[in-house]
Amino acid sequence: MKKNMAAGESATRYLIEHHGPHREALGVLMRAWEKRFGTEPVLISKMRRLAARDDELAAAVIGLVGELNWLLLGHALRGRYRGLIVDGLRIEHAGRDASEEKALWRIERVWPAAGTKTTGASADAAGR
């Protein structure tokens, strides 16, 4: 049974990354996130405070989880979207915040943005 669950999870992850209806919404959120925070590890609560005055970030969260619900976003990051790659970006767990004991999340660029030229070692590292 466990083997089938792993295969099912793998298929689900593949479909989200390449064909899933949430792919575009996840990409919108990751691009908005990268634009505001870069690769800095952030708490969901920090995103919440920024989204209170940032309509683009708020709309990206709503587009992904259906409402401006930070608990749902946290659950989605831990479960369905953690580690997925969309448009060269991946959401990764980045440890825990020492003062609040809550999860930190970050965006990692795993290959260059579209239109970015890579050469030499950076091209090899990007898998191109």
C-alpha positions as CSV (number, residue, x, y, z in Angstrom):
1,M,0.0,0.0,0.0
2,K,2.8,2.4,0.9
3,K,4.4,1.8,-2.5
4,N,1.2,2.7,-4.3
5,M,0.8,5.9,-2.2
6,A,4.3,7.0,-3.1
7,A,3.6,6.4,-6.8
8,G,0.3,8.3,-6.5
9,E,2.0,11.2,-4.7
10,S,4.7,11.2,-7.4
11,A,2.0,11.3,-10.2
12,T,0.1,14.1,-8.4
13,R,3.3,16.2,-8.0
14,Y,4.2,15.6,-11.7
15,L,0.7,16.7,-12.8
16,I,0.8,19.8,-10.7
17,E,4.2,20.8,-11.9
18,H,3.5,20.2,-15.6
19,H,-0.3,20.2,-16.2
20,G,-2.3,20.8,-13.0
21,P,-4.9,23.5,-12.7
22,H,-3.0,24.9,-9.8
23,R,0.3,25.3,-11.7
24,E,-0.4,28.8,-13.0
25,A,-1.7,30.0,-9.6
26,L,1.4,28.5,-7.9
27,G,3.6,30.2,-10.4
28,V,1.9,33.6,-9.8
29,L,2.4,33.2,-6.0
30,M,6.1,32.1,-6.4
31,R,6.9,35.0,-8.7
32,A,5.2,37.5,-6.4
33,W,7.0,36.0,-3.4
34,E,10.4,36.1,-5.1
35,K,9.8,39.7,-6.2
36,R,9.2,40.8,-2.5
37,F,11.4,38.5,-0.5
38,G,14.0,37.1,-2.9
39,T,15.5,33.9,-1.4
40,E,15.1,35.2,2.2
41,P,13.4,32.7,4.5
42,V,10.0,34.2,5.6
43,L,7.2,33.3,8.0
44,I,3.7,33.1,6.7
45,S,2.8,35.8,9.2
46,K,5.3,38.2,7.6
47,M,3.6,37.5,4.2
48,R,0.2,38.2,5.9
49,R,1.4,41.6,7.2
50,L,2.8,42.6,3.7
51,A,-0.3,41.3,1.9
52,A,-2.5,43.6,4.0
53,R,-1.1,46.5,1.9
54,D,0.0,44.5,-1.3
55,D,-2.9,43.6,-3.5
56,E,-0.7,41.6,-5.9
57,L,0.5,39.3,-3.1
58,A,-2.9,39.0,-1.6
59,A,-4.5,38.1,-5.0
60,A,-1.7,35.4,-5.6
61,V,-2.6,33.8,-2.2
62,I,-6.4,33.9,-3.1
63,G,-5.7,32.5,-6.5
64,L,-3.9,29.5,-5.0
65,V,-5.9,28.5,-2.0
66,G,-9.3,30.1,-2.9
67,E,-9.3,32.8,-0.1
68,L,-7.0,35.0,1.9
69,N,-6.5,32.2,4.5
70,W,-3.0,31.9,5.9
71,L,-3.6,28.7,7.6
72,L,-4.7,27.1,4.3
73,L,-1.6,28.5,2.7
74,G,0.6,27.0,5.4
75,H,-1.1,23.6,5.0
76,A,-0.8,23.7,1.2
77,L,3.0,24.6,1.4
78,R,3.6,21.7,3.8
79,G,1.6,19.2,1.8
80,R,0.9,19.7,-1.8
81,Y,3.3,22.4,-3.0
82,R,6.5,21.9,-1.0
83,G,9.4,21.2,-3.4
84,L,7.4,21.7,-6.6
85,I,9.1,23.5,-9.4
86,V,7.1,26.0,-11.6
87,D,8.9,28.4,-14.0
88,G,12.3,27.6,-12.4
89,L,11.1,28.4,-8.9
90,R,10.7,26.0,-6.0
91,I,9.1,26.5,-2.5
92,E,11.2,25.0,0.2
93,H,10.9,24.6,3.9
94,A,13.8,26.7,5.4
95,G,13.7,25.6,9.1
96,R,12.0,27.2,12.0
97,D,12.0,30.7,13.4
98,A,13.9,30.7,16.7
99,S,11.6,33.3,18.4
100,E,8.2,32.2,17.1
101,E,8.9,28.5,16.6
102,K,7.0,28.6,13.3
103,A,8.0,27.3,9.9
104,L,10.1,29.4,7.6
105,W,9.6,29.1,3.9
106,R,11.7,30.4,1.0
107,I,11.7,30.5,-2.8
108,E,14.7,28.9,-4.5
109,R,15.5,29.5,-8.1
110,V,16.5,26.2,-9.6
111,W,17.1,27.4,-13.1
112,P,17.3,30.9,-14.6
113,A,14.3,32.9,-15.4
114,A,13.1,32.9,-19.0
115,G,15.1,35.2,-21.2
116,T,18.2,34.8,-19.0
117,K,21.3,33.6,-20.8
118,T,23.5,31.0,-19.1
119,T,27.0,30.1,-20.0
120,G,29.7,27.7,-18.8
121,A,29.4,26.3,-15.3
122,S,26.2,28.2,-14.5
123,A,24.5,26.6,-17.6
124,D,25.7,23.1,-16.5
125,A,24.4,23.8,-12.9
126,A,21.0,24.9,-14.4
127,G,20.8,21.6,-16.3
128,R,21.0,23.3,-19.7
